């Protein structure tokens, strides 16, 4: 499919639910000039200047476009801002809306695109691995994470990955330490990081939903293999996308049945739907309603989660639970004889 804006061709890509500038430029990443310039071009047309609530051109510009003839644009041009076709488009848009249009800087546009990609990628993925070892995995991707104890400072890290690995072969639970694992390229490649036993997992996330080309290798204990999986929950119509970990307060008590992850979708009408998946691979579909900042989510098979959702990062207990002012959630859960705590981060998918 070819994507264009008032006749200006942006690029071609396979049809899918979410298309980004990385899909429109082959073999690209966030340092690719064409990707940066497509992002700058699109973001320039936002009518209210607040990219956080979505990108929407003005109604006047949209209704006038058919009368405007715009020439093709070379998005690979290093001097994009001075390209005659671009300056004419800026002049036309400025005239229609009676305000001065200007391209955002490369740094601004790339930062917004990176944050958008991180939110789309965020959440929980679950699946199986095989090879010289075999079992289940639960991957947690955060749009951003602030963790001075882990990273050495309080700067936000974007696209952070971590995981639980459960070896059914050895009946062993393995943790994967958080790191900036998203690669932000055309294949949406990620590295989950090094597991506590030395294994490293990497793969691609297709359509923000499926893990493909997953491979793992262990340079310490030896062994290699493959893995695949898919997103847990993650409705594209949700207002907020939440993802986090479940576990027990006492690390020595951690098992494949009381650790794992939780994915939640919070909709504009305050409906909450999601899934809890344990490290062993057991799944519980849960649902509830957001009342103020609290959610009581339950499943038909006996899991209950009591959750505080802080969509702004300003809740009085936010710092105390370790979210460092980030939007997120925390609480407790119980299923049969297993129970514990949960915590995670969130992003606004549809402002």
Buried (B, 14 or more C-beta within 10 A) or exposed (E): EEBEBBEBEBBEBEEEEEBBBBBBBEEBBBEBBBBBBBBBBBBBBBBEEEBEEEBEBBEEBBEBBEEBEBEEBEBEBEEBBEBEBBEBBBEBBEEBBEEEBEBBEBEBBBBBBBBBBBBBBBBBBBBBBBBBBBBBBBBBBBBBBBBEEEBEEEEBBBBBBBBBBBBBEEEBBBBBEBBBBBBBBBBBBBBBBBBEBBBBBBBBBBBBBBBEEBBBBBEEEEBBBBBBBEBBBBBEEBBBBBBBBBBBEEEEEBBBBBBBBBBBBBBEEEBBBBBBBBBBBBBBBBBBBBEEBEBBBBBEEEBBBBBBBBBEBEBEEBEEBEBBBBBBBBBBBEBEEBBBBBBBBBBBBBE
